[in-house]
């Protein structure tokens, strides 16, 4: 969310790792991955796969391009201008419901890091305690629709401006954030922020990679190779040595300092965003059909799907 950076855009086209001379080997298949922000640990598994040469080992030449200034990546993906992109499973379903030929490929976060943060003095223990409160929250989020229409939580919503200034000075202020970002920045300023994940509402989308039906049909081996290498990168990033990814991220985005990235990675692990909860059937890189069906039914009940959607064929699992 709030990660104001001085850089304008960053495009990564280099392949790092242990590959040999590409001129002497088979031609690598070019692939474009569009992210949703500047290089950061929240994308760490993809950078790990790039830095360690896992994509190249799968025969891919992957470019990771920052999508920080792109409002909606779904249309370029549907048109084949972008091979793979970062998104959420609910927005992918909504896009399919608008006629876009999209397919969810695999989740890299089992649970979305979106949350609300508040001061300890606010006496907020559950999302229901937001009833009657003023909250800086995106009204367009499916979460917001679900909380207001399904759970009946009536909030005075004000537009999200991605600034922390008001929160830092107003003890009554509540706002949307990423559990891996804003609370860390505030703590560095000496401001304590408590959080509740929006997924605790019962609306629990994946953060995932999606592609187009055309890409999946015409280049199935490329999609499978990209998935294998990415999942390998994510597993190593959270279970092994993340230094290759963090070093690369810092080179591309110096505002991501080693100290900041270490804290972000700690939050990713603490909230089990990548691997999820084994007891609930979560698995790294895998969807659960029951969760996808429940999400489809929630979106359909909220009236957010303009056209009939076959949730079962909208994801690879």
FENZIVEN-V482536 format. One record per pair of residues at least 12 apart in sequence whose C-alpha atoms are under 10 Angstrom apart, sorted by the first residue. I is the first residue (numbers start at 1). GAP is how many residues later the second one is. Records with the same first field share a line. If there is no record, write none. Layout:
I = GAP ; GAP
This chain:
1 = 36 ; 112 ; 113 ; 159 ; 160 ; 161 ; 162 ; 175 ; 176 ; 177 ; 178 ; 179 ; 180 ; 181
2 = 158 ; 159 ; 160 ; 161 ; 162 ; 174 ; 175 ; 176 ; 179 ; 180 ; 183
3 = 34 ; 35 ; 37 ; 159 ; 160 ; 175 ; 178 ; 179 ; 182 ; 252 ; 253
4 = 34 ; 158 ; 159 ; 251
5 = 33 ; 248 ; 249 ; 250 ; 251
6 = 247 ; 248 ; 249
7 = 31 ; 245 ; 246 ; 247 ; 248
8 = 30 ; 58 ; 60 ; 61
9 = 28 ; 29 ; 30 ; 56 ; 57 ; 58 ; 59 ; 60 ; 243 ; 244
10 = 27 ; 28 ; 29 ; 54 ; 55 ; 56 ; 57 ; 58 ; 242 ; 243
11 = 23 ; 27 ; 28 ; 52 ; 53 ; 54 ; 55 ; 56 ; 241
12 = 20 ; 21 ; 27 ; 35 ; 38 ; 50 ; 51 ; 52 ; 53 ; 54 ; 236 ; 240
13 = 17 ; 18 ; 19 ; 37 ; 48 ; 49 ; 50 ; 51 ; 52
14 = 36 ; 37 ; 47 ; 48 ; 49 ; 50
15 = 32 ; 34 ; 35 ; 36 ; 37 ; 38 ; 39 ; 40 ; 41 ; 45 ; 46 ; 47 ; 48
16 = 31 ; 32 ; 33 ; 34 ; 35 ; 36 ; 37 ; 38 ; 39 ; 40 ; 228 ; 232
17 = 31 ; 32 ; 33 ; 34 ; 35 ; 36 ; 37 ; 38 ; 39 ; 40 ; 227
18 = 33 ; 34 ; 35 ; 36 ; 38 ; 39
19 = 33 ; 34 ; 35 ; 36 ; 37 ; 38
20 = 36 ; 37
22 = 34
25 = 34
26 = 33
27 = 32 ; 33 ; 34
28 = 27 ; 28 ; 29 ; 30 ; 31 ; 32 ; 33 ; 34
29 = 26 ; 27 ; 29 ; 30 ; 31 ; 32 ; 33 ; 193
30 = 29 ; 30 ; 31 ; 32 ; 33 ; 53 ; 192
31 = 24 ; 29 ; 30 ; 31 ; 32 ; 33 ; 51 ; 52 ; 53 ; 191 ; 192 ; 195
32 = 28 ; 29 ; 30 ; 31 ; 32 ; 33 ; 49 ; 50 ; 51 ; 52 ; 53
33 = 13 ; 29 ; 30 ; 31 ; 32 ; 33 ; 34 ; 44 ; 49 ; 50 ; 51 ; 52 ; 53 ; 176 ; 177 ; 178 ; 193
34 = 29 ; 30 ; 31 ; 32 ; 33 ; 34 ; 36 ; 39 ; 42 ; 43 ; 48 ; 49 ; 50 ; 51 ; 52 ; 53 ; 175
35 = 29 ; 30 ; 31 ; 32 ; 33 ; 35 ; 38 ; 49 ; 50 ; 51 ; 52 ; 174
36 = 29 ; 30 ; 31 ; 32 ; 33 ; 34 ; 35 ; 36 ; 37 ; 49 ; 50 ; 51
37 = 28 ; 29 ; 30 ; 31 ; 32 ; 33 ; 49
38 = 27 ; 28 ; 29 ; 30 ; 31 ; 211 ; 214 ; 215 ; 218
39 = 25 ; 26 ; 27 ; 28 ; 29 ; 206 ; 207 ; 209 ; 210 ; 211 ; 212 ; 213 ; 214 ; 215 ; 216 ; 217
40 = 205 ; 206 ; 208 ; 209 ; 210 ; 212 ; 213 ; 215 ; 216 ; 217 ; 220 ; 221 ; 224 ; 225
41 = 139 ; 196 ; 201 ; 204 ; 205 ; 208 ; 209 ; 215 ; 219 ; 220 ; 221 ; 222 ; 223 ; 224 ; 227
42 = 66 ; 67 ; 71 ; 138 ; 139 ; 219 ; 222 ; 223 ; 225 ; 226 ; 231 ; 232
43 = 43 ; 65 ; 66 ; 191 ; 194 ; 202 ; 206
44 = 186 ; 189 ; 190 ; 192 ; 193 ; 194 ; 198 ; 199 ; 200 ; 201 ; 202 ; 204 ; 205 ; 217 ; 221
45 = 63 ; 184 ; 185 ; 186 ; 187 ; 188 ; 189 ; 190 ; 191 ; 192 ; 193 ; 197 ; 200 ; 201 ; 229
46 = 16 ; 18 ; 62 ; 180 ; 183 ; 184 ; 185 ; 186 ; 187 ; 188 ; 191 ; 199
47 = 17 ; 183 ; 186 ; 187 ; 190 ; 195 ; 197 ; 198 ; 199 ; 200 ; 201 ; 202
48 = 181 ; 182 ; 183 ; 184 ; 185 ; 186 ; 187 ; 188 ; 189 ; 193 ; 194 ; 195 ; 196 ; 197 ; 198 ; 199 ; 200 ; 201
49 = 13 ; 177 ; 179 ; 180 ; 181 ; 182 ; 183 ; 184 ; 185 ; 186 ; 187 ; 188 ; 195 ; 196
50 = 12 ; 13 ; 14 ; 179 ; 180 ; 183 ; 194 ; 195 ; 198
51 = 182 ; 192 ; 193 ; 194 ; 195 ; 196 ; 197 ; 198
52 = 177 ; 181 ; 192 ; 193
53 = 176 ; 180
54 = 171 ; 172 ; 174 ; 175 ; 176 ; 177 ; 178 ; 179
55 = 170 ; 171 ; 172 ; 173 ; 174 ; 175 ; 177 ; 178
56 = 169 ; 170 ; 173
57 = 168 ; 172
58 = 163 ; 164 ; 166 ; 167 ; 168 ; 169 ; 170 ; 171
59 = 163 ; 166 ; 167
60 = 162 ; 165 ; 166 ; 169
61 = 165
62 = 164
64 = 20 ; 21
65 = 17 ; 20
67 = 18 ; 19
72 = 15 ; 19
73 = 12 ; 13 ; 14
74 = 12 ; 13 ; 17 ; 18 ; 21 ; 22 ; 26 ; 27 ; 28 ; 136 ; 137 ; 138
75 = 20 ; 25 ; 26 ; 27 ; 137
76 = 135 ; 136
77 = 23 ; 24 ; 25 ; 26 ; 133 ; 134 ; 135 ; 136 ; 137 ; 138
78 = 17 ; 18 ; 21 ; 22 ; 23 ; 24 ; 25 ; 132 ; 133 ; 134 ; 135 ; 136 ; 137
79 = 21 ; 22 ; 23 ; 133 ; 134 ; 135 ; 136
80 = 131 ; 132 ; 133 ; 134 ; 135
81 = 131
82 = 129 ; 130 ; 133
83 = 127 ; 128 ; 129 ; 131 ; 132 ; 133 ; 136 ; 139 ; 140
84 = 20 ; 21 ; 125 ; 126 ; 127 ; 128 ; 131 ; 139 ; 142
85 = 19 ; 20 ; 123 ; 124 ; 125 ; 126 ; 127
86 = 18 ; 21 ; 22 ; 121 ; 122 ; 123 ; 124 ; 125
87 = 17 ; 20 ; 119 ; 120 ; 121 ; 122 ; 123
88 = 16 ; 19 ; 21 ; 23 ; 24 ; 117 ; 118 ; 119 ; 120 ; 121 ; 122
89 = 14 ; 15 ; 16 ; 17 ; 18 ; 23 ; 115 ; 116 ; 117 ; 118 ; 119 ; 120 ; 121 ; 198 ; 203 ; 206 ; 207 ; 225 ; 226
90 = 51 ; 52 ; 53 ; 113 ; 114 ; 115 ; 116 ; 117 ; 202 ; 205 ; 206 ; 208 ; 209 ; 214
91 = 50 ; 51 ; 114 ; 115 ; 116 ; 208 ; 213
92 = 12 ; 116 ; 117 ; 118 ; 119 ; 222 ; 223
93 = 199 ; 202 ; 203 ; 206 ; 207 ; 211 ; 212 ; 216 ; 217 ; 218 ; 221 ; 222
94 = 48 ; 202 ; 205 ; 206 ; 209 ; 210 ; 211 ; 212 ; 213 ; 215
95 = 209 ; 210 ; 211 ; 212 ; 214
96 = 209 ; 210 ; 211 ; 212 ; 213 ; 214 ; 215 ; 218
97 = 203 ; 207 ; 208 ; 209 ; 210 ; 211 ; 212 ; 213 ; 214
98 = 206 ; 207 ; 208 ; 209 ; 210 ; 211
99 = 206 ; 207 ; 208 ; 209 ; 210
100 = 112 ; 113
101 = 110 ; 111 ; 112 ; 113 ; 213
102 = 108 ; 109 ; 110 ; 111 ; 112 ; 113 ; 114 ; 212 ; 213
103 = 106 ; 107 ; 108 ; 109 ; 110 ; 111 ; 112 ; 113 ; 208 ; 210 ; 211 ; 212 ; 213
104 = 102 ; 103 ; 104 ; 105 ; 106 ; 107 ; 108 ; 109 ; 183 ; 209 ; 210 ; 211 ; 212 ; 213
105 = 103 ; 104 ; 105 ; 106 ; 107 ; 111 ; 118 ; 119 ; 121 ; 122 ; 180 ; 181 ; 182 ; 209 ; 210 ; 211 ; 212
106 = 100 ; 101 ; 102 ; 103 ; 104 ; 105 ; 121 ; 122 ; 124 ; 125 ; 178 ; 179 ; 180 ; 181 ; 209 ; 210 ; 211
107 = 98 ; 99 ; 100 ; 101 ; 102 ; 103 ; 120 ; 124 ; 167 ; 168 ; 176 ; 177 ; 178 ; 179 ; 180 ; 208 ; 209 ; 210
108 = 98 ; 99 ; 100 ; 101 ; 119 ; 122 ; 123 ; 126 ; 127 ; 165 ; 166 ; 167 ; 175 ; 176 ; 177 ; 178 ; 179
109 = 96 ; 97 ; 98 ; 99 ; 100 ; 125 ; 159 ; 163 ; 164 ; 165 ; 166 ; 167 ; 174 ; 175 ; 176 ; 177
110 = 94 ; 95 ; 96 ; 97 ; 98 ; 162 ; 163 ; 164 ; 165 ; 166 ; 167 ; 172 ; 173 ; 174 ; 175 ; 176 ; 177 ; 178
111 = 86 ; 87 ; 88 ; 93 ; 94 ; 95 ; 96 ; 97 ; 160 ; 161 ; 162 ; 163 ; 164 ; 165 ; 166 ; 171
112 = 66 ; 67 ; 85 ; 86 ; 87 ; 92 ; 93 ; 94 ; 95 ; 96 ; 159 ; 161 ; 162
113 = 64 ; 65 ; 66 ; 67 ; 68 ; 83 ; 84 ; 85 ; 86 ; 93 ; 94 ; 154 ; 155 ; 158 ; 159 ; 160
114 = 29 ; 62 ; 63 ; 64 ; 65 ; 66 ; 67 ; 81 ; 82 ; 83 ; 84 ; 85
115 = 12 ; 22 ; 28 ; 60 ; 61 ; 62 ; 63 ; 64 ; 65 ; 79 ; 80 ; 81 ; 82 ; 83 ; 84 ; 85
116 = 14 ; 19 ; 20 ; 21 ; 58 ; 59 ; 60 ; 61 ; 62 ; 63 ; 77 ; 78 ; 79 ; 80 ; 81 ; 82
117 = 18 ; 19 ; 50 ; 56 ; 57 ; 58 ; 59 ; 60 ; 61 ; 62 ; 65 ; 66 ; 75 ; 76 ; 77 ; 78 ; 79 ; 80
118 = 17 ; 49 ; 52 ; 53 ; 54 ; 55 ; 56 ; 57 ; 58 ; 65 ; 74 ; 75 ; 76 ; 77 ; 78
119 = 48 ; 49 ; 51 ; 52 ; 53 ; 54 ; 55 ; 72 ; 73 ; 74 ; 75 ; 76
120 = 51 ; 52 ; 72 ; 73 ; 74 ; 75
121 = 50 ; 51 ; 73
122 = 49 ; 50 ; 51 ; 52 ; 72
123 = 49
124 = 50 ; 70 ; 71 ; 72
125 = 69 ; 70 ; 71
126 = 69 ; 70 ; 71 ; 72 ; 74 ; 75
127 = 20 ; 24 ; 26 ; 69 ; 70 ; 71 ; 72 ; 73 ; 74
128 = 19 ; 23 ; 24 ; 25 ; 26 ; 27 ; 73
129 = 24 ; 25 ; 26
130 = 17 ; 23 ; 24 ; 25 ; 26 ; 44
131 = 16 ; 17 ; 21 ; 22 ; 23 ; 24 ; 25
132 = 21 ; 22 ; 23 ; 24
133 = 20 ; 21 ; 22 ; 23 ; 24 ; 39 ; 40 ; 41
134 = 20 ; 21 ; 22 ; 23 ; 24 ; 38 ; 39 ; 40 ; 41
135 = 20 ; 21 ; 22 ; 23 ; 24 ; 25 ; 37 ; 38 ; 39 ; 40 ; 41
136 = 19 ; 20 ; 21 ; 22 ; 23 ; 24 ; 25 ; 26 ; 31 ; 37 ; 38 ; 39 ; 40 ; 41
137 = 18 ; 19 ; 20 ; 21 ; 22 ; 23 ; 24 ; 25 ; 37 ; 38 ; 39 ; 40
138 = 19 ; 20 ; 21 ; 22 ; 23 ; 37 ; 38
139 = 18 ; 19 ; 20 ; 21
140 = 19
142 = 61 ; 63 ; 156 ; 157 ; 160 ; 162
143 = 55 ; 56 ; 58 ; 59 ; 60 ; 61 ; 62
144 = 13 ; 54 ; 57 ; 59
145 = 154 ; 157 ; 158 ; 159
146 = 55 ; 56 ; 57 ; 152 ; 153 ; 155 ; 156
147 = 51 ; 54 ; 55 ; 56
149 = 152 ; 153
150 = 51 ; 148 ; 151 ; 152
151 = 50 ; 51
157 = 18
158 = 17
159 = 16
160 = 15 ; 16 ; 17
161 = 14 ; 15
162 = 13 ; 14 ; 15 ; 20
163 = 12 ; 19
164 = 13 ; 18 ; 19 ; 21 ; 22
165 = 21
167 = 19 ; 24 ; 26
168 = 18 ; 21 ; 22 ; 23 ; 24 ; 25
169 = 22
174 = 19 ; 20 ; 21
175 = 20
176 = 19 ; 20 ; 21 ; 22
177 = 18 ; 19 ; 20 ; 21
178 = 17 ; 19 ; 20
179 = 14 ; 15 ; 16 ; 17 ; 18 ; 85 ; 88 ; 89 ; 92
180 = 81 ; 83 ; 84 ; 85 ; 86 ; 87 ; 88 ; 89 ; 90 ; 91 ; 93
181 = 79 ; 80 ; 82 ; 83 ; 86
182 = 82
183 = 12 ; 81 ; 84
184 = 76 ; 79 ; 80 ; 83
185 = 75 ; 78
188 = 72
197 = 74
202 = 92 ; 93 ; 96
203 = 88 ; 91 ; 92 ; 95 ; 96
204 = 87 ; 88 ; 90 ; 91
205 = 86 ; 87 ; 89 ; 90 ; 91
206 = 67 ; 80 ; 81 ; 82 ; 85 ; 86 ; 89
207 = 66 ; 67
208 = 77 ; 78 ; 79
209 = 18 ; 21 ; 76
210 = 104 ; 105 ; 106
211 = 12 ; 104
213 = 101
216 = 100
227 = 58
228 = 57
230 = 55
231 = 43 ; 53 ; 54 ; 55
232 = 52 ; 53
233 = 12
234 = 40 ; 41 ; 50 ; 51
235 = 39 ; 40 ; 49 ; 50
237 = 28 ; 37
238 = 27 ; 28 ; 30 ; 31 ; 34 ; 36 ; 37
239 = 30
242 = 20 ; 23
243 = 15
246 = 12 ; 15 ; 16 ; 19
247 = 14
249 = 12
285 = 32
286 = 30 ; 31
287 = 28 ; 29 ; 30
288 = 27 ; 29
289 = 22 ; 23 ; 26 ; 27 ; 28
290 = 22
292 = 19 ; 20 ; 22 ; 23
293 = 17 ; 18 ; 19
294 = 17
295 = 16
296 = 13 ; 14 ; 15 ; 16
297 = 14
